């Protein structure tokens, strides 16, 4: 009886070991297969992304973008995509929040003539409790209104931009994600954007809330426009905990309001987050210019081809 019990015990232990090893190998193989599948799909997207930026005609670029957008959306709906790096997609900016709840992907479609830019993107939100990912397509508002700085927008009428920095802050309505972005406008002017992303109670993204306390009242977002021949610095300084940017002014006072003549005037302004709002600070002393890297575009996206200003 004891001998039979020992045999049964050994058999069960062997079976348990076999089952554990089998499932361990199964999950390893599945993970490797998934990673390989992701890489293959990323290579396909990279080819399309290169065509979006370098296609020989506007129709080629537009068609490439349609296919890219569709395939990218399918990819992002796949389990595991939230943590995938997308390193080879040089035409796409990928930003992940430090709380690992939000990922935002943005890219542009430039016309051959460089006098028109269209913007596209997705917001990917992750519910830690439900372990569920939701995808929202960003649809650019084709003709942004002149009062865009005072409007809340949705993913259906998004003020398009290529985002290169995401900050997390707590406002009266909850957590907000402050976004710094670049927006090619046309051959005459370029824009820089400071926008705010918030996820509402239904899990839907919302852009722009009145948290920018400026000399012109509360704004939902801040938009800078200047000559395409200039480079404007707009960066977050970690040490000072503020957004620092070039002050823009016209080359001649008589040209006020004609933004194709605006550029940096060697003075600097800032926004500092206080009591749930970004508060404007005029003509700040930046100390060591190298600390702010005022002449660079943004060190975090130097390698991004889409960020080369049109000449």
C-alpha positions as CSV (number, residue, x, y, z in Angstrom):
1,X,0.0,0.0,0.0
2,X,2.8,2.3,0.9
3,X,4.7,1.4,-2.2
4,X,1.6,2.2,-4.4
5,X,1.2,5.5,-2.6
6,X,4.9,6.4,-3.4
7,X,4.4,5.5,-7.0
8,X,1.3,7.6,-7.3
9,X,3.0,10.5,-5.5
10,X,6.0,10.3,-7.9
11,X,3.6,10.1,-10.9
12,X,1.6,13.2,-9.8
13,X,4.8,15.2,-9.2
14,X,6.1,14.2,-12.6
15,X,2.8,15.1,-14.2
16,X,2.7,18.5,-12.4
17,X,6.2,19.3,-13.5
18,X,5.4,18.3,-17.1
19,X,2.3,20.5,-17.1
20,X,4.2,23.5,-15.7
21,X,7.0,23.1,-18.2
22,X,4.5,22.7,-21.0
23,X,2.5,25.8,-20.2
24,X,5.7,27.8,-19.5
25,X,7.1,26.9,-22.9
26,X,3.7,27.5,-24.5
27,X,3.5,31.1,-23.1
28,X,7.2,31.8,-24.1
29,X,6.5,30.6,-27.6
30,X,3.3,32.6,-27.8
31,X,5.1,35.7,-26.6
32,X,7.9,35.3,-29.1
33,X,5.4,34.7,-31.8
34,X,3.5,37.9,-30.8
35,X,6.7,39.9,-30.7
36,X,7.8,38.7,-34.1
37,X,4.3,39.4,-35.4
38,X,4.5,42.9,-34.0
39,X,7.9,43.5,-35.6
40,X,6.7,42.4,-39.0
41,X,3.7,44.7,-38.8
42,X,5.9,47.6,-37.6
43,X,8.2,47.1,-40.7
44,X,5.2,47.3,-42.9
45,X,4.1,50.5,-41.2
46,X,7.6,51.9,-41.5
47,X,7.6,51.5,-45.3
48,X,4.2,53.3,-45.4
49,X,5.4,56.0,-43.0
50,X,8.4,56.7,-45.2
51,X,6.1,57.1,-48.2
52,X,3.9,59.5,-46.3
53,X,6.9,61.9,-45.8
54,X,8.8,61.2,-49.0
55,X,6.2,60.0,-51.6
56,X,6.8,61.5,-55.1
57,X,3.3,63.0,-55.3
58,X,0.5,64.2,-53.0
59,X,-1.7,61.3,-54.2
60,X,0.9,58.7,-53.3
61,X,1.4,60.3,-49.9
62,X,-2.3,60.5,-49.2
63,X,-3.0,56.9,-50.2
64,X,0.0,55.7,-48.1
65,X,-1.5,57.6,-45.2
66,X,-4.9,56.0,-45.5
67,X,-3.4,52.6,-45.5
68,X,-1.0,53.5,-42.7
69,X,-3.9,54.9,-40.5
70,X,-6.0,51.8,-41.0
71,X,-3.2,49.3,-40.3
72,X,-2.0,51.3,-37.3
73,X,-5.4,51.4,-35.7
74,X,-5.7,47.6,-36.1
75,X,-2.2,47.2,-34.5
76,X,-3.2,49.4,-31.6
77,X,-6.3,47.4,-30.9
78,X,-4.1,44.3,-30.5
79,X,-3.3,43.2,-27.0
80,X,0.2,44.1,-26.0
81,X,0.6,47.1,-28.3
82,X,0.4,49.6,-25.3
83,X,3.9,48.6,-24.2
84,X,5.3,48.1,-27.7
85,X,8.1,50.8,-28.4
86,X,7.5,51.4,-32.1
87,X,11.1,52.5,-32.4
88,X,11.4,52.3,-36.1
89,X,8.4,54.5,-36.9
90,X,10.3,57.7,-37.4
91,X,7.3,59.6,-38.8
92,X,5.2,59.0,-35.6
93,X,5.7,60.7,-32.2
94,X,4.8,58.3,-29.4
95,X,4.3,59.6,-25.8
96,X,3.5,57.6,-22.8
97,X,2.3,59.1,-19.5
98,X,4.4,58.3,-16.4
99,X,1.3,56.7,-14.8
100,X,1.1,54.3,-17.8
101,X,-2.6,55.2,-18.4
102,X,-2.3,57.2,-21.6
103,X,-0.4,56.9,-24.8
104,X,-0.7,59.4,-27.6
105,X,0.5,58.9,-31.2
106,X,0.7,61.8,-33.7
107,X,2.0,62.2,-37.2
108,X,1.6,64.5,-40.1
109,X,0.9,64.4,-43.9
110,X,2.9,67.2,-45.6
111,X,2.0,68.3,-49.1
112,X,4.8,68.2,-51.7
113,X,4.7,72.0,-51.9
114,X,5.0,72.3,-48.1
115,X,2.2,74.8,-48.1
116,X,-0.3,72.4,-46.4
117,X,0.0,70.0,-43.5
118,X,-2.6,67.5,-42.2
119,X,-2.5,65.9,-38.8
120,X,-3.5,62.4,-37.6
121,X,-3.3,60.5,-34.4
122,X,-4.7,58.1,-31.8
123,X,-5.1,58.3,-28.0
124,X,-4.7,54.9,-26.3
125,X,-6.0,54.7,-22.7
126,X,-5.4,51.8,-20.4
127,X,-7.6,50.9,-17.5
128,X,-5.4,49.3,-14.9
129,X,-8.3,47.8,-12.9
130,X,-10.1,46.3,-15.9
131,X,-6.8,45.7,-17.8
132,X,-8.5,47.0,-20.9
133,X,-7.2,49.3,-23.6
134,X,-9.4,51.8,-25.5
135,X,-8.5,53.5,-28.8
136,X,-9.7,56.9,-29.9
137,X,-8.9,58.2,-33.4
138,X,-7.9,61.9,-33.6
139,X,-9.7,63.7,-36.3
140,X,-8.3,67.1,-37.2
141,X,-10.6,70.1,-37.4
142,X,-9.9,71.2,-41.0
143,X,-10.6,74.9,-40.4
144,X,-9.7,75.8,-36.8
145,X,-11.6,78.9,-35.6
146,X,-9.8,82.1,-34.7
147,X,-10.9,81.6,-31.0
148,X,-9.3,78.1,-30.8
149,X,-7.5,79.2,-27.6
150,X,-10.8,79.5,-25.9
151,X,-12.5,76.2,-26.9
152,X,-12.7,72.7,-25.5
153,X,-12.4,70.1,-28.3
154,X,-12.9,66.4,-28.6
155,X,-11.0,63.8,-30.6
156,X,-13.6,64.5,-33.4
157,X,-12.5,68.1,-33.9
158,X,-8.9,68.0,-32.6
159,X,-6.5,70.9,-33.0
160,X,-3.8,68.9,-34.8
161,X,-0.2,69.0,-33.8
162,X,2.8,66.7,-33.4
163,X,3.3,66.3,-29.6
164,X,6.8,65.9,-28.3
165,X,6.4,66.3,-24.5
166,X,3.7,65.2,-22.1
167,X,3.4,66.5,-18.5
168,X,1.1,65.3,-15.7
169,X,-0.6,67.8,-13.4
170,X,-3.6,67.9,-11.0
171,X,-6.3,70.5,-11.7
172,X,-9.6,71.2,-10.1
173,X,-11.3,68.7,-12.4
174,X,-8.8,65.9,-11.9
175,X,-5.6,64.8,-13.6
176,X,-4.6,66.6,-16.8
177,X,-1.9,65.9,-19.3
178,X,-0.2,69.0,-20.7
179,X,1.1,68.6,-24.2
180,X,3.8,70.5,-26.0
181,X,3.5,70.3,-29.8
182,X,4.8,71.5,-33.1
183,X,2.5,72.4,-36.0
184,X,3.7,73.1,-39.5
185,X,1.2,75.6,-40.9
186,X,2.3,76.7,-44.4
187,X,5.4,78.0,-46.1
188,X,5.0,81.3,-44.3
189,X,4.4,80.4,-40.7
190,X,5.0,77.6,-38.1
191,X,3.2,77.1,-34.8
192,X,4.0,75.7,-31.4
193,X,1.1,74.5,-29.2
194,X,0.5,74.0,-25.5
195,X,-2.6,71.9,-25.1
196,X,-4.2,69.9,-22.3
197,X,-5.6,66.4,-22.5
198,X,-8.1,65.1,-20.0
199,X,-10.0,61.8,-19.8
200,X,-13.7,62.4,-18.8
201,X,-15.8,60.1,-16.6
202,X,-16.8,58.0,-19.6
203,X,-13.2,57.4,-20.5
204,X,-13.3,59.7,-23.6
205,X,-10.5,62.2,-24.3
206,X,-11.1,65.9,-24.2
207,X,-8.7,68.6,-25.3
208,X,-8.4,72.1,-23.9
209,X,-9.7,73.3,-20.5
210,X,-9.3,76.8,-19.0
211,X,-6.1,76.3,-17.0
212,X,-3.8,78.8,-18.7
213,X,-3.8,82.0,-16.7
214,X,-2.5,84.7,-19.1
215,X,-2.5,88.5,-19.5
216,X,-5.5,88.0,-21.8
217,X,-7.5,85.9,-19.4
218,X,-8.0,82.2,-19.0
219,X,-7.2,80.1,-22.1
220,X,-7.9,76.5,-23.0
221,X,-4.7,76.2,-24.9
222,X,-1.8,78.5,-26.0
223,X,-0.9,78.9,-29.6
224,X,2.2,80.6,-30.9
225,X,2.7,81.5,-34.6
226,X,5.9,82.8,-36.2
227,X,7.8,82.9,-39.4
228,X,8.9,79.5,-40.8
229,X,12.4,80.9,-41.2
230,X,12.8,81.0,-37.4
231,X,13.1,78.4,-34.7
232,X,11.2,78.9,-31.5
233,X,12.1,77.1,-28.3
234,X,9.3,75.7,-26.2
235,X,10.5,73.3,-23.5
236,X,9.8,72.1,-20.0
237,X,12.6,72.7,-17.6
238,X,12.6,69.9,-15.0
239,X,14.8,71.8,-12.5
240,X,12.7,75.0,-12.5
241,X,9.4,73.1,-12.9
242,X,8.2,75.5,-15.6
243,X,7.5,75.6,-19.3
244,X,10.0,78.1,-20.8
245,X,9.7,79.6,-24.3
246,X,11.0,82.3,-26.6
247,X,9.0,85.6,-26.5
248,X,7.8,86.4,-30.1
249,X,7.6,89.8,-31.5
250,X,7.3,91.3,-35.1
251,X,10.5,92.5,-36.8
252,X,8.8,95.9,-37.0
253,X,6.1,97.3,-34.7
254,X,4.0,98.2,-37.8
255,X,3.8,94.5,-38.6
256,X,1.9,93.6,-35.5
257,X,-0.5,90.7,-36.1
258,X,1.3,89.6,-39.3
259,X,2.8,86.4,-37.9
260,X,5.0,85.7,-40.9
261,X,7.2,88.5,-39.6
262,X,7.3,87.3,-36.0
263,X,10.3,85.6,-34.4
264,X,12.2,85.3,-31.1
265,X,13.4,88.6,-29.7
266,X,16.0,87.2,-27.2
267,X,13.7,87.5,-24.2
268,X,11.9,84.6,-22.5
269,X,8.6,83.9,-20.9
270,X,7.3,81.0,-18.9
271,X,4.4,79.1,-17.5
272,X,4.5,77.7,-14.0
273,X,1.9,75.3,-12.5
274,X,0.3,76.9,-9.4
275,X,-2.9,76.0,-7.6
276,X,-4.2,73.9,-10.5
277,X,-3.4,76.4,-13.3
278,X,-0.5,77.3,-15.6
279,X,0.4,80.8,-14.6
280,X,2.1,83.1,-17.1
281,X,5.4,84.7,-16.1
282,X,6.8,87.4,-18.4
283,X,10.4,88.3,-19.2
284,X,12.0,85.7,-17.0
285,X,15.8,85.5,-16.3
286,X,16.9,82.1,-17.6
287,X,20.4,82.2,-16.1
288,X,22.5,79.7,-18.0
289,X,21.1,79.5,-21.5
290,X,22.5,76.0,-21.9
291,X,20.3,74.8,-19.1
292,X,17.3,75.5,-21.3
293,X,18.9,74.6,-24.6
294,X,17.1,77.6,-26.2
295,X,18.5,77.1,-29.6
296,X,17.5,73.4,-30.1
297,X,14.1,72.2,-31.3
298,X,13.7,69.6,-28.6
299,X,16.3,67.1,-27.6
300,X,13.8,64.4,-27.1
301,X,12.8,64.3,-30.8
302,X,15.9,65.4,-32.7
303,X,15.9,62.1,-34.6
304,X,12.3,62.6,-35.8
305,X,12.3,63.5,-39.5
306,X,8.8,65.2,-39.3
307,X,10.3,67.8,-37.0
308,X,12.6,69.4,-39.6
309,X,11.1,72.8,-40.3
310,X,10.2,73.5,-44.0
311,X,12.7,75.8,-45.8
